[in-house]
């Protein structure tokens, strides 16, 4: 059961896409407008103007929820949370615990939000979605660009001392790092999990673990991906690592090693998880329900495993690499 898509405004439920060689192909996001502090883009950063649609289960949406929380924007940007399981109508709003209905547009399904933005929309219906209440439009549905806007364009509204995860002197390094981890790691787990040929799977899983091995070596020498400061790149890595042992290792057959088998990646993951505000965005129950129940081609029984037991609150050793620099 895929995310589904709209064709000329009509909902079509389809599975994930692959090419003729069985490789998973992730479609490009469609809405790429930008919010700016001064409004020069046509979308000005304002209090209570924008609304964020997410799933706790989705790693791409999770990174936007983390940034909203860390920047202290909960009262500035509204939030709706879809149910974890994807059925025939795609992402659905629910009254179940930890979900938040669509209080802005009153929809039952996320595809209805897309149609409110464009009645003739054709394309995938994905999260996260950043919605502009003032113009009744989708501003952006690309997670990397959303976290950048939340990080840099809402400074007037961010709580004091909440950090800057895209500092001037590291910007090129941060962008390069996000690029470097995207295809082999962030998207790599999906390339392995949704591959439909042995060769496509082996190519993806080999690149995935080569990349994890590389960053394990980097984190032996420095505390974070870009040096001694936590940056946007770390949050892009975090949401994949957090899901890895509970989901990707088994469900997506990424089983050469677990993250707990990597001393540096595992301790790095625990440190980020234990930062104030982060664990409140981490819902492992919804994550497991989403993956194991929403992909019957991968898990036909839709049984959700009880394990593994992972203690993200165990002590970590990253202090050995020095004091965290002020961002």
HELIX and SHEET records of a PDB file:
HELIX    1   1 UNK A   59  UNK A   70  1                                  12    
HELIX    2   2 UNK A  110  UNK A  117  1                                   8    
HELIX    3   3 UNK A  143  UNK A  152  1                                  10    
HELIX    4   4 UNK A  168  UNK A  170  5                                   3    
HELIX    5   5 UNK A  171  UNK A  181  1                                  11    
HELIX    6   6 UNK A  182  UNK A  186  3                                   5    
HELIX    7   7 UNK A  188  UNK A  193  1                                   6    
HELIX    8   8 UNK A  198  UNK A  221  1                                  24    
HELIX    9   9 UNK A  232  UNK A  243  1                                  12    
HELIX   10  10 UNK A  244  UNK A  248  3                                   5    
HELIX   11  11 UNK A  249  UNK A  251  1                                   3    
HELIX   12  12 UNK A  259  UNK A  261  5                                   3    
HELIX   13  13 UNK A  263  UNK A  273  1                                  11    
HELIX   14  14 UNK A  279  UNK A  281  5                                   3    
HELIX   15  15 UNK A  284  UNK A  294  1                                  11    
HELIX   16  16 UNK A  318  UNK A  321  5                                   4    
SHEET    1   A 3 UNK A  10  UNK A  12  0                                        
SHEET    2   A 3 UNK A   5  UNK A   7 -1                                        
SHEET    3   A 3 UNK A 123  UNK A 124 -1                                        
SHEET    1   B 4 UNK A  78  UNK A  81  0                                        
SHEET    2   B 4 UNK A  50  UNK A  54  1                                        
SHEET    3   B 4 UNK A 129  UNK A 132 -1                                        
SHEET    4   B 4 UNK A 137  UNK A 140 -1                                        
END                                                                             
